[in-house]
Amino acid sequence: MTQPVITQRRIFKSAITSRKVIQELITLMMVGELVCPGEDVWLVSPWITDVPLLDNKAGSFDAVNPEWGHREIRLTDVAVQLMSGGTAVSIITRPDDHNQAFLRRLQEAADSAAVGNMLTTTIRERLHTKGILTSRGFLSGSMNLTYSGLDLNEELITYDTDEQVLSVARLAFANYADAP
């Protein structure tokens, strides 16, 4: 008898269920892309900050980038490393001063690493969609890419690996980026 292939997981994050489940999932998504780069990564979040994504205090990710040092690796670090490996990074967010500060910092880091051409940012006034889309997975739900979204708020998150779901999400995100 053939076992069904599970392609979706729902996570209800609250004060009781720790951030670790979401953090580990995002870590696996990002490390997967860093080790075996895909064509693009999409980060769609109405509010976005330079949140820590990988804990390298013990040197666990030294093989990915030994120059990171033993510290928390932030979204900017991961995005620049992805772009350095040939992955285009597209960010869609809202027009907010908080977001603009992050986007400027990311663009400066990308330009400094000579990969600024691999970064695309789109500002959408009414954006409420949230998601991280890589070549192998799609994390979506209620969570913004902020400290509150990752650490404080109660959130419902869905992680999909189904190719059809990934394709639909990629088309939708591309439409967000192309539409006025």
Steps between C-alpha positions, in 0.01 A plus 500: 500500500641838397523766767357839405755776450444782745564835333345739750540581868300747709657657808303686764755719677414643839666585830483128583646370174842654480652698219740210447267311265469798264867592545613147414276492193632834372855384576446184294346699215786749487781247546344288225518797264852596610633147445307430179401838357179539309421764241321735738373561851195714572446678833152652518410678822314824570749567779855374482811549713851360516398208720746229605449191283792271588672442833869465423627562854642147510633515144233266362488689170871573458505269197238719329696821563801498733514881487173530692669424829332357808190716534138521397472521124238752393271517200736746328793258537301207362357705210846625396641146521211371286562770240875427506412140411294610201152504653285803423330641810167679460341687788146633496391721789297807594608866486603545862801687643589191705506285184688765303782503757540122464485517119769770492725293729447191283565689175821649645621156610414351159676784317803462727517131406456589130169311477258794513368405157367174651264687736154620402270688733136583439285728712127422513273741685235243594718191544378262769631170357789336684731227379849365445535313172811303408564247226386217729254644748236762571440633851185711518253620756447788738862565601693811397880478479550700819599433858133506603404262220774251583512530879189657652182472299273201475514391138365237264764386254477250215802341336453341157735302278245406231633611159160631390466713815851639448423582135177681588677699772786590264251629238305698761815660643624585149164667432536703822843614382381586147166666578488878561 
